[in-house]
Amino acid sequence: MNTPSTPLRVVGYVRVSTDKQDIGPDVQIAELEAYARVNGWDLDIRREDAASAASLKNRPVLAQALEDLKAGRADVLAVSKLDRLSRSVADFAGLLETAARQRWAVVSLDLNVDTTTITGAAMAQVTMTFAEMERKRIGERTKSAMARIKADTGKHMGRRSVLPAETVDRIRADRAAGMPMARIAATLNDEGVPTATGRTWYASTVRAVLTRETDKATASV
């Protein structure tokens, strides 16, 4: 890293996912720039459009940033919100290990995670652990909801949907478990699950699937 007399060279990573409901790029950039001014960073904003956080793969802007950090052309990878970088505990843990080995740091403004300090590094691990626990709880609620749907309806009603039965079941179960439609859409987008037309999921798309299933059930009575 740089000496105390020179500013840290920070790559500010801005990710814009396919979900239109998430935090916008302007907000992410503004937060990073404000923090950089306070801390005297030499900030280099890197923006990645229409990228999923389900994996660190297939994100060329992030790949180049990591290459620059490895080569010593930057000192810190910073994000305004942790899920702009990763939603996978395994990926984030691996990223932290890589950062420690290659001697660069990770900063997440929303959670006050700063791996330039021992306390900040520990906070990063704890944060991702609790995030994984929450995802598992959602998964358990989804499985329970799917089990109830299967017990109540047996098999799929009416003619086969143009969507795979598994996708329809998942949407119905997630909704029954209390997930908002926008969140269901965001999760499907991040995991690369296609719509019936191969396009982006929106809350309205999820609503249409649920309405169609309800109409089919009503028609079969």
N, C-alpha and C positions, 0 to 999 in steps of 0.2 A: 504493500500500500504506500501511498504518498507520505512524506514527512509531515509533522504537525504544522509546518509553516506553509504548506501548499494545500489547496482545497482537494477534497476527495472527488475523484472522477466517477460520477454516478450515472448509470444507465437507468432512466426512468421508463419502465415497461408499461405500456398502455394497451390493454386488450379489449377489443370490441367484439363481443360474441354475436351469434345469430339471433339471440333473444333481444328484442327491442325494449324489454322492460328493465334491463340492467343499467348500472351506472354508466353514464355516457362518457365519451372520450374527453370532452371539454372539462367535465368535472374532475376526472382523473388527472388531467394535465395541470389544471389550476391548483389542485391540492399538492401535487409534486413540486410545482414551481414555488409555491408559497413556503413549503418546508425547506426547499433548497436555498431560498433567500435568507431564511433565518439561520441556517446552518453553514452557509458559505459553500455550498456544493457547486461543483462544475457539472451541471446537469445536461444530459443528452437524452432527449425524449425519443423513444422508439415505439411506434404504433403498429399493432397487428390487428387487421380487420377480419371479421367473420371467422374467428378462431374459437375452438372449444377448449375448455380447461379440464376436460376429462382425462387428457394425457398431455405430456410435454412434447409429444411427437407431432409432426406435421404443422409446426409453427416456425416457419423460416426466420421471422424477425427475432424470436426468442433464441433460436439456434445461433444466429449471428451474435447476439448479445452475449451468450454463454461462451462463444469462441473468443470474443474480445476480452472477457473477464479472465478466461484461461490464459490468454496470451499476455496479460498484464496491461492491456490498453484501457482498462477500467478497474475500479476498486470495489464498487457496490452495485448490486441489482436492487432497485427500489420499485415498489408498487404502492398505489394509494389504498388498495384493498386486497387482502390476501388471496381471495378467490379469482382475482385477475391473473394470478400466477399459477395457482394449482388448486384443484379440489380433490386431489388424490393424496392420501397420507403417505403412501409408498413413494410417490413421485417427489413430494415435498421433502420427505426424510432423505431421499437420495440426493436432492438438490443441496440440502444443508451439509451433507457429508462431502459432496463435491466442493462446495464453497470453502469448507474448513481445510480440505486437502490442498486446494489451489490458492488458498489465502486471499479470498475475497469475501464480502459480506452480503447479507440479505436484509432488507428493511421493508416492513409493511406498516404504513402509517396508521391504518385503522385500528390495529391491535397493539400499537407501540412495540412491535417486534423489531429488534435491532441486534443482529448477530455480531456486531462489532464488540458487544459486551457479553459476558458470561450469563448474566441475568436475562438479557434479550434472547440469547440462544435457547435457554431453558424455556422461556415463555413461548417460543415458536413451537417447540415440541409439545408442550402442554396444550396449546391452542389447537393444533392439528389432531391431537388425540381426542379432545372433546368434540371436535367437528365430526370425526369418524363415528363416535358414539351416537351422535344425533342422526347421522345417516342410517346407522343400523337400526335405531328406533323406528325411523320412517319405514325402513324395509320390513320390519316386523309387523308394523301396522298394516302395510300393504298386503303382506302374506295373509294376515288374519282376515282382511276384507275380501281377498280373493277366495279364501276358504268359505266365507259366508255366502258369497255370490254363487259359488259352485254348489253349495248345499241347498240354496234356495231355488236355483234355476236348472241344475243338472248340467246340461250342455248349452251351447250357443243356440239362441232362438232365431227362427226365420232363416232367410237365405244368407250365405256366407258373405261377409264384408269384403270390400276390396282391400282393406287392411288385414294384415295377419291377425289371426285370432288372439295370439299372445299379446299383440300391441293393444287391441281393444280391451282385453281382460285387464291389462296393466293400467290403462287409463281409467277404467271403471273402478278398479280397486284403489288407485291413488286418490281418486275423487271421494270414494267412500271413506277413505282414511282421513279425509279432511284437508287434503292438499289443494291450494288455490289453482285455478286453471292456468294462470300465467306461470306458476312454478312447475306444473306438470309439463307445459310446453317447453320451458327452459331446460328441464332435465332431459327431455326427449331430444332436443337440439344438441345439447352438450354430449350426449351419448351416441349421436349420429343415427338415431332411429328415423327413418324416412316417413313422410306422410304418404297418403295414397297416391299423390301426384309427384312425389319426390322433392317437394318444396319444404320451406321452413314452417315449423310449428308456431302457432300463435294461440293465445287464449281462445280466440274465436274458432280456430280449427278444432281444438279440444272440445269446445262446446258443441260443435257440429257433430262430432263423433258420438258424444253422449246423447244428443237429441235424436240422432238417427237410431241408436240402439234402443232408446225409449220408445220411439215410434214403432220399431219392429216388434218390440215386446207387446205393445198395445194391440197391434194388428193381428197378432197370433192368438190373442185371447178369444 
